[in-house]
Amino acid sequence: MTTQEKEEFTLSIYSENHVGLLNQITTVFTRRHINIESLTTSESAIAGIHKFTIVVFATADQIKKLAKQIEKRIDVLKVFVFRADEIIHQEIALYKVSTGSLLGGNEIEMLVRQYGARILEITPEYTVIEKTGHKNETQELFEKLEPYGVSQFVRSGRIAITKLKKELLESYLKKLETDAIQLN
């Protein structure tokens, strides 16, 4: 038996929005000793359906078993698993620096331009900078801004869409509907 290497996977979990479901889903990860690197939840494009986007490092076998276990939850409609090359993804980061640091020279302004960031708000006390990108990009900007006194830093979880033309859940639901009609 060969040992598989761990790799990064992004799971898109579609469900109804019920209290406690997030806890049920994360418990599946805990039981399998798989750490969640990033977790984002939001409404999906389909009314009444929510989407969990979860990033983990695991083996292909672990992910296959994990997805099956999550799909056993009553409120979960479907789990789709993607490797990095199958999706387009981003995160957003916010940085708070003192306005004095910003006005004290042009270094912060140059970093904002260089990293494709933007200034969201300037007050007499602080300036908030926003950067959208991959985790390594937002982390790199944080490290560059740190010498200028970053008083707060936050990064969102991953949001992702597939490189496929159609929404997978929509196609999956249409197939279920077609199969149900054929059975009747």
Beta strands, then each sheet from edge to edge (+ up, - down):
strand 1: 7-16
strand 2: 36-43
strand 3: 49-58
strand 4: 76-83
strand 5: 87-98
strand 6: 118-122
strand 7: 126-133
strand 8: 150-155
strand 9: 159-162
sheet 1: 2+ 3- 1+ 4-
sheet 2: 6+ 7- 5+ 8-
sheet 3: 6+ 7- 5+ 9-
end
